[in-house]
Amino acid sequence: MIKYYVNDTAQANGNHEVHKQDCNLLAFMLSKTDLGNHASCHLAIAEARKIYSQSSACVRCFKKCAVHEM
């Protein structure tokens, strides 16, 4: 299982990106919410959408998940 985070700051389009624990972009976030450990990116995105309805995978760390989002 992998730990995931959602960026609390929305992008210009209103989207909140979900990142894996080893994503290089985490260091640049002003605020993030720990989504806990999940078995897949899809489960992490579902958890993020409980907080921010407009959430999706970071394309840098979830190339496969971003293409096949829920």
PyMOL Python script that loads the backbone (N, CA, C, O; Angstrom):
from pymol import cmd

cmd.read_pdbstr("""\
ATOM      1  N   MET A   1       0.853  -1.180   0.000  1.00  0.00           N
ATOM      2  CA  MET A   1       0.000   0.000   0.000  1.00  0.00           C
ATOM      3  C   MET A   1       0.893   1.235   0.000  1.00  0.00           C
ATOM      4  O   MET A   1       2.001   1.236   0.536  1.00  0.00           O
ATOM      5  N   ILE A   2       0.376   2.266  -0.610  1.00  0.00           N
ATOM      6  CA  ILE A   2       1.122   3.514  -0.782  1.00  0.00           C
ATOM      7  C   ILE A   2       0.358   4.644  -0.104  1.00  0.00           C
ATOM      8  O   ILE A   2      -0.873   4.657  -0.099  1.00  0.00           O
ATOM      9  N   LYS A   3       1.103   5.601   0.473  1.00  0.00           N
ATOM     10  CA  LYS A   3       0.496   6.776   1.087  1.00  0.00           C
ATOM     11  C   LYS A   3       0.243   7.821   0.003  1.00  0.00           C
ATOM     12  O   LYS A   3       1.063   8.021  -0.893  1.00  0.00           O
ATOM     13  N   TYR A   4      -0.909   8.483   0.104  1.00  0.00           N
ATOM     14  CA  TYR A   4      -1.317   9.487  -0.879  1.00  0.00           C
ATOM     15  C   TYR A   4      -1.670  10.796  -0.179  1.00  0.00           C
ATOM     16  O   TYR A   4      -2.035  10.823   0.996  1.00  0.00           O
ATOM     17  N   TYR A   5      -1.549  11.875  -0.943  1.00  0.00           N
ATOM     18  CA  TYR A   5      -1.893  13.212  -0.459  1.00  0.00           C
ATOM     19  C   TYR A   5      -2.698  13.931  -1.533  1.00  0.00           C
ATOM     20  O   TYR A   5      -2.560  13.654  -2.724  1.00  0.00           O
ATOM     21  N   VAL A   6      -3.550  14.867  -1.086  1.00  0.00           N
ATOM     22  CA  VAL A   6      -4.246  15.738  -2.024  1.00  0.00           C
ATOM     23  C   VAL A   6      -3.797  17.167  -1.741  1.00  0.00           C
ATOM     24  O   VAL A   6      -3.698  17.586  -0.588  1.00  0.00           O
ATOM     25  N   ASN A   7      -3.531  17.896  -2.799  1.00  0.00           N
ATOM     26  CA  ASN A   7      -3.121  19.288  -2.681  1.00  0.00           C
ATOM     27  C   ASN A   7      -4.335  20.114  -2.266  1.00  0.00           C
ATOM     28  O   ASN A   7      -5.371  20.078  -2.930  1.00  0.00           O
ATOM     29  N   ASP A   8      -4.206  20.859  -1.169  1.00  0.00           N
ATOM     30  CA  ASP A   8      -5.312  21.686  -0.682  1.00  0.00           C
ATOM     31  C   ASP A   8      -5.525  22.931  -1.539  1.00  0.00           C
ATOM     32  O   ASP A   8      -6.593  23.541  -1.497  1.00  0.00           O
ATOM     33  N   THR A   9      -4.521  23.302  -2.305  1.00  0.00           N
ATOM     34  CA  THR A   9      -4.631  24.452  -3.191  1.00  0.00           C
ATOM     35  C   THR A   9      -5.056  23.968  -4.574  1.00  0.00           C
ATOM     36  O   THR A   9      -4.370  23.165  -5.206  1.00  0.00           O
ATOM     37  N   ALA A  10      -6.182  24.463  -5.023  1.00  0.00           N
ATOM     38  CA  ALA A  10      -6.689  24.056  -6.333  1.00  0.00           C
ATOM     39  C   ALA A  10      -5.878  24.691  -7.454  1.00  0.00           C
ATOM     40  O   ALA A  10      -5.316  25.776  -7.303  1.00  0.00           O
ATOM     41  N   GLN A  11      -5.832  23.997  -8.570  1.00  0.00           N
ATOM     42  CA  GLN A  11      -5.230  24.560  -9.772  1.00  0.00           C
ATOM     43  C   GLN A  11      -6.183  25.619 -10.330  1.00  0.00           C
ATOM     44  O   GLN A  11      -7.287  25.798  -9.816  1.00  0.00           O
ATOM     45  N   ALA A  12      -5.756  26.314 -11.372  1.00  0.00           N
ATOM     46  CA  ALA A  12      -6.582  27.373 -11.970  1.00  0.00           C
ATOM     47  C   ALA A  12      -7.947  26.866 -12.428  1.00  0.00           C
ATOM     48  O   ALA A  12      -8.921  27.618 -12.435  1.00  0.00           O
ATOM     49  N   ASN A  13      -8.017  25.585 -12.812  1.00  0.00           N
ATOM     50  CA  ASN A  13      -9.287  25.016 -13.271  1.00  0.00           C
ATOM     51  C   ASN A  13     -10.142  24.475 -12.122  1.00  0.00           C
ATOM     52  O   ASN A  13     -11.209  23.910 -12.364  1.00  0.00           O
ATOM     53  N   GLY A  14      -9.693  24.641 -10.890  1.00  0.00           N
ATOM     54  CA  GLY A  14     -10.443  24.193  -9.721  1.00  0.00           C
ATOM     55  C   GLY A  14     -10.126  22.782  -9.265  1.00  0.00           C
ATOM     56  O   GLY A  14     -10.684  22.314  -8.273  1.00  0.00           O
ATOM     57  N   ASN A  15      -9.248  22.105  -9.965  1.00  0.00           N
ATOM     58  CA  ASN A  15      -8.895  20.724  -9.654  1.00  0.00           C
ATOM     59  C   ASN A  15      -7.874  20.638  -8.508  1.00  0.00           C
ATOM     60  O   ASN A  15      -6.958  21.454  -8.406  1.00  0.00           O
ATOM     61  N   HIS A  16      -8.061  19.636  -7.662  1.00  0.00           N
ATOM     62  CA  HIS A  16      -7.113  19.326  -6.591  1.00  0.00           C
ATOM     63  C   HIS A  16      -6.406  18.033  -6.976  1.00  0.00           C
ATOM     64  O   HIS A  16      -7.051  16.998  -7.136  1.00  0.00           O
ATOM     65  N   GLU A  17      -5.086  18.084  -7.125  1.00  0.00           N
ATOM     66  CA  GLU A  17      -4.332  16.914  -7.571  1.00  0.00           C
ATOM     67  C   GLU A  17      -3.988  15.978  -6.421  1.00  0.00           C
ATOM     68  O   GLU A  17      -3.650  16.409  -5.318  1.00  0.00           O
ATOM     69  N   VAL A  18      -4.085  14.675  -6.713  1.00  0.00           N
ATOM     70  CA  VAL A  18      -3.708  13.618  -5.776  1.00  0.00           C
ATOM     71  C   VAL A  18      -2.319  13.125  -6.167  1.00  0.00           C
ATOM     72  O   VAL A  18      -2.038  12.873  -7.339  1.00  0.00           O
ATOM     73  N   HIS A  19      -1.448  12.991  -5.150  1.00  0.00           N
ATOM     74  CA  HIS A  19      -0.053  12.622  -5.377  1.00  0.00           C
ATOM     75  C   HIS A  19       0.342  11.434  -4.508  1.00  0.00           C
ATOM     76  O   HIS A  19      -0.170  11.258  -3.403  1.00  0.00           O
ATOM     77  N   LYS A  20       1.267  10.619  -5.029  1.00  0.00           N
ATOM     78  CA  LYS A  20       1.876   9.547  -4.242  1.00  0.00           C
ATOM     79  C   LYS A  20       2.905  10.159  -3.301  1.00  0.00           C
ATOM     80  O   LYS A  20       3.372  11.276  -3.524  1.00  0.00           O
ATOM     81  N   GLN A  21       3.251   9.437  -2.266  1.00  0.00           N
ATOM     82  CA  GLN A  21       4.181   9.930  -1.249  1.00  0.00           C
ATOM     83  C   GLN A  21       5.558  10.275  -1.797  1.00  0.00           C
ATOM     84  O   GLN A  21       6.269  11.077  -1.193  1.00  0.00           O
ATOM     85  N   ASP A  22       5.949   9.696  -2.914  1.00  0.00           N
ATOM     86  CA  ASP A  22       7.281   9.958  -3.460  1.00  0.00           C
ATOM     87  C   ASP A  22       7.279  10.956  -4.623  1.00  0.00           C
ATOM     88  O   ASP A  22       8.289  11.091  -5.314  1.00  0.00           O
ATOM     89  N   CYS A  23       6.170  11.650  -4.849  1.00  0.00           N
ATOM     90  CA  CYS A  23       6.087  12.630  -5.931  1.00  0.00           C
ATOM     91  C   CYS A  23       6.952  13.845  -5.597  1.00  0.00           C
ATOM     92  O   CYS A  23       6.897  14.368  -4.484  1.00  0.00           O
ATOM     93  N   ASN A  24       7.738  14.282  -6.555  1.00  0.00           N
ATOM     94  CA  ASN A  24       8.614  15.445  -6.354  1.00  0.00           C
ATOM     95  C   ASN A  24       7.833  16.732  -6.115  1.00  0.00           C
ATOM     96  O   ASN A  24       8.366  17.668  -5.518  1.00  0.00           O
ATOM     97  N   LEU A  25       6.600  16.797  -6.562  1.00  0.00           N
ATOM     98  CA  LEU A  25       5.816  18.024  -6.416  1.00  0.00           C
ATOM     99  C   LEU A  25       5.338  18.268  -4.988  1.00  0.00           C
ATOM    100  O   LEU A  25       4.945  19.390  -4.666  1.00  0.00           O
ATOM    101  N   LEU A  26       5.358  17.273  -4.138  1.00  0.00           N
ATOM    102  CA  LEU A  26       4.914  17.459  -2.749  1.00  0.00           C
ATOM    103  C   LEU A  26       5.709  18.549  -2.039  1.00  0.00           C
ATOM    104  O   LEU A  26       5.167  19.268  -1.200  1.00  0.00           O
ATOM    105  N   ALA A  27       6.978  18.673  -2.369  1.00  0.00           N
ATOM    106  CA  ALA A  27       7.839  19.667  -1.717  1.00  0.00           C
ATOM    107  C   ALA A  27       7.406  21.096  -2.021  1.00  0.00           C
ATOM    108  O   ALA A  27       7.739  22.014  -1.272  1.00  0.00           O
ATOM    109  N   PHE A  28       6.667  21.296  -3.109  1.00  0.00           N
ATOM    110  CA  PHE A  28       6.264  22.635  -3.516  1.00  0.00           C
ATOM    111  C   PHE A  28       4.861  23.019  -3.055  1.00  0.00           C
ATOM    112  O   PHE A  28       4.420  24.142  -3.296  1.00  0.00           O
ATOM    113  N   MET A  29       4.163  22.110  -2.402  1.00  0.00           N
ATOM    114  CA  MET A  29       2.801  22.388  -1.952  1.00  0.00           C
ATOM    115  C   MET A  29       2.805  23.176  -0.653  1.00  0.00           C
ATOM    116  O   MET A  29       3.542  22.860   0.281  1.00  0.00           O
ATOM    117  N   LEU A  30       1.975  24.203  -0.609  1.00  0.00           N
ATOM    118  CA  LEU A  30       1.846  24.992   0.611  1.00  0.00           C
ATOM    119  C   LEU A  30       1.058  24.238   1.669  1.00  0.00           C
ATOM    120  O   LEU A  30       1.345  24.345   2.861  1.00  0.00           O
ATOM    121  N   SER A  31       0.072  23.481   1.233  1.00  0.00           N
ATOM    122  CA  SER A  31      -0.770  22.735   2.153  1.00  0.00           C
ATOM    123  C   SER A  31      -1.279  21.475   1.453  1.00  0.00           C
ATOM    124  O   SER A  31      -1.684  21.519   0.291  1.00  0.00           O
ATOM    125  N   LYS A  32      -1.252  20.360   2.170  1.00  0.00           N
ATOM    126  CA  LYS A  32      -1.744  19.099   1.613  1.00  0.00           C
ATOM    127  C   LYS A  32      -2.438  18.317   2.715  1.00  0.00           C
ATOM    128  O   LYS A  32      -2.152  18.496   3.898  1.00  0.00           O
ATOM    129  N   THR A  33      -3.349  17.453   2.311  1.00  0.00           N
ATOM    130  CA  THR A  33      -4.069  16.597   3.240  1.00  0.00           C
ATOM    131  C   THR A  33      -3.643  15.156   3.020  1.00  0.00           C
ATOM    132  O   THR A  33      -3.639  14.664   1.891  1.00  0.00           O
ATOM    133  N   ASP A  34      -3.287  14.490   4.095  1.00  0.00           N
ATOM    134  CA  ASP A  34      -2.905  13.080   4.064  1.00  0.00           C
ATOM    135  C   ASP A  34      -4.162  12.254   3.824  1.00  0.00           C
ATOM    136  O   ASP A  34      -5.113  12.316   4.603  1.00  0.00           O
ATOM    137  N   LEU A  35      -4.159  11.483   2.746  1.00  0.00           N
ATOM    138  CA  LEU A  35      -5.299  10.626   2.423  1.00  0.00           C
ATOM    139  C   LEU A  35      -5.131   9.219   2.976  1.00  0.00           C
ATOM    140  O   LEU A  35      -6.037   8.395   2.856  1.00  0.00           O
ATOM    141  N   GLY A  36      -3.985   8.937   3.578  1.00  0.00           N
ATOM    142  CA  GLY A  36      -3.719   7.619   4.129  1.00  0.00           C
ATOM    143  C   GLY A  36      -3.158   6.676   3.083  1.00  0.00           C
ATOM    144  O   GLY A  36      -2.817   7.086   1.974  1.00  0.00           O
ATOM    145  N   ASN A  37      -3.068   5.414   3.451  1.00  0.00           N
ATOM    146  CA  ASN A  37      -2.546   4.371   2.574  1.00  0.00           C
ATOM    147  C   ASN A  37      -3.687   3.722   1.792  1.00  0.00           C
ATOM    148  O   ASN A  37      -4.751   3.426   2.337  1.00  0.00           O
ATOM    149  N   HIS A  38      -3.435   3.511   0.504  1.00  0.00           N
ATOM    150  CA  HIS A  38      -4.447   2.907  -0.357  1.00  0.00           C
ATOM    151  C   HIS A  38      -3.785   1.901  -1.291  1.00  0.00           C
ATOM    152  O   HIS A  38      -2.604   2.025  -1.617  1.00  0.00           O
ATOM    153  N   ALA A  39      -4.541   0.921  -1.712  1.00  0.00           N
ATOM    154  CA  ALA A  39      -4.032  -0.123  -2.595  1.00  0.00           C
ATOM    155  C   ALA A  39      -3.949   0.321  -4.046  1.00  0.00           C
ATOM    156  O   ALA A  39      -3.251  -0.309  -4.841  1.00  0.00           O
ATOM    157  N   SER A  40      -4.653   1.403  -4.413  1.00  0.00           N
ATOM    158  CA  SER A  40      -4.617   1.872  -5.795  1.00  0.00           C
ATOM    159  C   SER A  40      -4.838   3.372  -5.846  1.00  0.00           C
ATOM    160  O   SER A  40      -5.345   3.978  -4.902  1.00  0.00           O
ATOM    161  N   CYS A  41      -4.445   3.955  -6.973  1.00  0.00           N
ATOM    162  CA  CYS A  41      -4.662   5.388  -7.166  1.00  0.00           C
ATOM    163  C   CYS A  41      -6.154   5.699  -7.240  1.00  0.00           C
ATOM    164  O   CYS A  41      -6.581   6.772  -6.814  1.00  0.00           O
ATOM    165  N   HIS A  42      -6.944   4.783  -7.770  1.00  0.00           N
ATOM    166  CA  HIS A  42      -8.388   5.008  -7.871  1.00  0.00           C
ATOM    167  C   HIS A  42      -9.032   5.154  -6.492  1.00  0.00           C
ATOM    168  O   HIS A  42      -9.914   5.990  -6.296  1.00  0.00           O
ATOM    169  N   LEU A  43      -8.588   4.342  -5.551  1.00  0.00           N
ATOM    170  CA  LEU A  43      -9.118   4.444  -4.187  1.00  0.00           C
ATOM    171  C   LEU A  43      -8.696   5.748  -3.530  1.00  0.00           C
ATOM    172  O   LEU A  43      -9.473   6.355  -2.793  1.00  0.00           O
ATOM    173  N   ALA A  44      -7.462   6.184  -3.795  1.00  0.00           N
ATOM    174  CA  ALA A  44      -6.978   7.446  -3.238  1.00  0.00           C
ATOM    175  C   ALA A  44      -7.758   8.627  -3.813  1.00  0.00           C
ATOM    176  O   ALA A  44      -8.085   9.564  -3.084  1.00  0.00           O
ATOM    177  N   ILE A  45      -8.055   8.592  -5.097  1.00  0.00           N
ATOM    178  CA  ILE A  45      -8.834   9.666  -5.719  1.00  0.00           C
ATOM    179  C   ILE A  45     -10.250   9.688  -5.151  1.00  0.00           C
ATOM    180  O   ILE A  45     -10.801  10.761  -4.903  1.00  0.00           O
ATOM    181  N   ALA A  46     -10.833   8.534  -4.946  1.00  0.00           N
ATOM    182  CA  ALA A  46     -12.174   8.471  -4.342  1.00  0.00           C
ATOM    183  C   ALA A  46     -12.165   9.090  -2.951  1.00  0.00           C
ATOM    184  O   ALA A  46     -13.100   9.800  -2.581  1.00  0.00           O
ATOM    185  N   GLU A  47     -11.122   8.828  -2.184  1.00  0.00           N
ATOM    186  CA  GLU A  47     -10.993   9.417  -0.842  1.00  0.00           C
ATOM    187  C   GLU A  47     -10.843  10.934  -0.942  1.00  0.00           C
ATOM    188  O   GLU A  47     -11.461  11.671  -0.173  1.00  0.00           O
ATOM    189  N   ALA A  48     -10.029  11.403  -1.883  1.00  0.00           N
ATOM    190  CA  ALA A  48      -9.835  12.849  -2.069  1.00  0.00           C
ATOM    191  C   ALA A  48     -11.134  13.534  -2.447  1.00  0.00           C
ATOM    192  O   ALA A  48     -11.380  14.666  -2.030  1.00  0.00           O
ATOM    193  N   ARG A  49     -11.969  12.865  -3.230  1.00  0.00           N
ATOM    194  CA  ARG A  49     -13.233  13.455  -3.677  1.00  0.00           C
ATOM    195  C   ARG A  49     -14.243  13.594  -2.542  1.00  0.00           C
ATOM    196  O   ARG A  49     -15.233  14.311  -2.683  1.00  0.00           O
ATOM    197  N   LYS A  50     -14.004  12.922  -1.427  1.00  0.00           N
ATOM    198  CA  LYS A  50     -14.837  13.136  -0.238  1.00  0.00           C
ATOM    199  C   LYS A  50     -14.549  14.507   0.360  1.00  0.00           C
ATOM    200  O   LYS A  50     -15.402  15.088   1.031  1.00  0.00           O
ATOM    201  N   ILE A  51     -13.344  15.024   0.116  1.00  0.00           N
ATOM    202  CA  ILE A  51     -12.924  16.337   0.622  1.00  0.00           C
ATOM    203  C   ILE A  51     -13.131  17.410  -0.443  1.00  0.00           C
ATOM    204  O   ILE A  51     -13.743  18.448  -0.193  1.00  0.00           O
ATOM    205  N   TYR A  52     -12.607  17.134  -1.634  1.00  0.00           N
ATOM    206  CA  TYR A  52     -12.695  18.049  -2.772  1.00  0.00           C
ATOM    207  C   TYR A  52     -13.315  17.282  -3.933  1.00  0.00           C
ATOM    208  O   TYR A  52     -12.680  16.392  -4.498  1.00  0.00           O
ATOM    209  N   SER A  53     -14.537  17.619  -4.287  1.00  0.00           N
ATOM    210  CA  SER A  53     -15.236  16.850  -5.327  1.00  0.00           C
ATOM    211  C   SER A  53     -14.499  16.874  -6.662  1.00  0.00           C
ATOM    212  O   SER A  53     -14.593  15.927  -7.444  1.00  0.00           O
ATOM    213  N   GLN A  54     -13.778  17.937  -6.918  1.00  0.00           N
ATOM    214  CA  GLN A  54     -13.018  18.032  -8.157  1.00  0.00           C
ATOM    215  C   GLN A  54     -11.561  17.660  -7.858  1.00  0.00           C
ATOM    216  O   GLN A  54     -10.721  18.536  -7.654  1.00  0.00           O
ATOM    217  N   SER A  55     -11.275  16.372  -7.833  1.00  0.00           N
ATOM    218  CA  SER A  55      -9.933  15.846  -7.574  1.00  0.00           C
ATOM    219  C   SER A  55      -9.580  14.841  -8.659  1.00  0.00           C
ATOM    220  O   SER A  55     -10.437  14.113  -9.160  1.00  0.00           O
ATOM    221  N   SER A  56      -8.298  14.816  -9.012  1.00  0.00           N
ATOM    222  CA  SER A  56      -7.833  13.846 -10.002  1.00  0.00           C
ATOM    223  C   SER A  56      -6.356  13.546  -9.766  1.00  0.00           C
ATOM    224  O   SER A  56      -5.704  14.183  -8.939  1.00  0.00           O
ATOM    225  N   ALA A  57      -5.850  12.582 -10.496  1.00  0.00           N
ATOM    226  CA  ALA A  57      -4.477  12.119 -10.327  1.00  0.00           C
ATOM    227  C   ALA A  57      -3.479  13.106 -10.909  1.00  0.00           C
ATOM    228  O   ALA A  57      -3.723  13.724 -11.946  1.00  0.00           O
ATOM    229  N   CYS A  58      -2.367  13.242 -10.234  1.00  0.00           N
ATOM    230  CA  CYS A  58      -1.227  13.984 -10.765  1.00  0.00           C
ATOM    231  C   CYS A  58      -0.692  13.199 -11.966  1.00  0.00           C
ATOM    232  O   CYS A  58      -0.344  12.027 -11.830  1.00  0.00           O
ATOM    233  N   VAL A  59      -0.626  13.833 -13.131  1.00  0.00           N
ATOM    234  CA  VAL A  59      -0.176  13.110 -14.316  1.00  0.00           C
ATOM    235  C   VAL A  59       1.303  12.756 -14.252  1.00  0.00           C
ATOM    236  O   VAL A  59       1.753  11.860 -14.965  1.00  0.00           O
ATOM    237  N   ARG A  60       2.062  13.441 -13.413  1.00  0.00           N
ATOM    238  CA  ARG A  60       3.491  13.150 -13.301  1.00  0.00           C
ATOM    239  C   ARG A  60       3.747  11.857 -12.537  1.00  0.00           C
ATOM    240  O   ARG A  60       4.668  11.114 -12.877  1.00  0.00           O
ATOM    241  N   CYS A  61       2.961  11.583 -11.527  1.00  0.00           N
ATOM    242  CA  CYS A  61       3.223  10.378 -10.728  1.00  0.00           C
ATOM    243  C   CYS A  61       2.177   9.283 -10.933  1.00  0.00           C
ATOM    244  O   CYS A  61       2.290   8.204 -10.350  1.00  0.00           O
ATOM    245  N   PHE A  62       1.165   9.548 -11.751  1.00  0.00           N
ATOM    246  CA  PHE A  62       0.111   8.564 -11.995  1.00  0.00           C
ATOM    247  C   PHE A  62      -0.233   8.459 -13.459  1.00  0.00           C
ATOM    248  O   PHE A  62      -1.411   8.533 -13.807  1.00  0.00           O
ATOM    249  N   LYS A  63       0.724   8.294 -14.319  1.00  0.00           N
ATOM    250  CA  LYS A  63       0.439   8.280 -15.756  1.00  0.00           C
ATOM    251  C   LYS A  63      -0.654   7.284 -16.104  1.00  0.00           C
ATOM    252  O   LYS A  63      -1.570   7.615 -16.856  1.00  0.00           O
ATOM    253  N   LYS A  64      -0.576   6.075 -15.574  1.00  0.00           N
ATOM    254  CA  LYS A  64      -1.589   5.069 -15.876  1.00  0.00           C
ATOM    255  C   LYS A  64      -2.941   5.444 -15.269  1.00  0.00           C
ATOM    256  O   LYS A  64      -3.971   5.294 -15.927  1.00  0.00           O
ATOM    257  N   CYS A  65      -2.955   5.920 -14.050  1.00  0.00           N
ATOM    258  CA  CYS A  65      -4.199   6.245 -13.364  1.00  0.00           C
ATOM    259  C   CYS A  65      -4.869   7.449 -14.007  1.00  0.00           C
ATOM    260  O   CYS A  65      -6.091   7.468 -14.151  1.00  0.00           O
ATOM    261  N   ALA A  66      -4.099   8.444 -14.392  1.00  0.00           N
ATOM    262  CA  ALA A  66      -4.672   9.668 -14.962  1.00  0.00           C
ATOM    263  C   ALA A  66      -5.409   9.355 -16.259  1.00  0.00           C
ATOM    264  O   ALA A  66      -6.405  10.009 -16.571  1.00  0.00           O
ATOM    265  N   VAL A  67      -4.946   8.380 -17.009  1.00  0.00           N
ATOM    266  CA  VAL A  67      -5.583   8.023 -18.269  1.00  0.00           C
ATOM    267  C   VAL A  67      -6.881   7.270 -18.013  1.00  0.00           C
ATOM    268  O   VAL A  67      -7.827   7.378 -18.793  1.00  0.00           O
ATOM    269  N   HIS A  68      -6.929   6.508 -16.926  1.00  0.00           N
ATOM    270  CA  HIS A  68      -8.082   5.645 -16.634  1.00  0.00           C
ATOM    271  C   HIS A  68      -8.810   6.072 -15.385  1.00  0.00           C
ATOM    272  O   HIS A  68      -9.250   5.223 -14.610  1.00  0.00           O
ATOM    273  N   GLU A  69      -8.952   7.375 -15.166  1.00  0.00           N
ATOM    274  CA  GLU A  69      -9.594   7.860 -13.944  1.00  0.00           C
ATOM    275  C   GLU A  69     -11.035   7.422 -13.858  1.00  0.00           C
ATOM    276  O   GLU A  69     -11.684   7.110 -14.857  1.00  0.00           O
ATOM    277  N   MET A  70     -11.513   7.411 -12.632  1.00  0.00           N
ATOM    278  CA  MET A  70     -12.884   7.022 -12.354  1.00  0.00           C
ATOM    279  C   MET A  70     -13.840   8.066 -12.916  1.00  0.00           C
ATOM    280  O   MET A  70     -15.056   7.923 -12.785  1.00  0.00           O
TER     281      MET A  70
END
""", "prot")
cmd.dss("prot")
cmd.show_as("cartoon", "prot")
cmd.util.cbc("prot")
cmd.orient("prot")
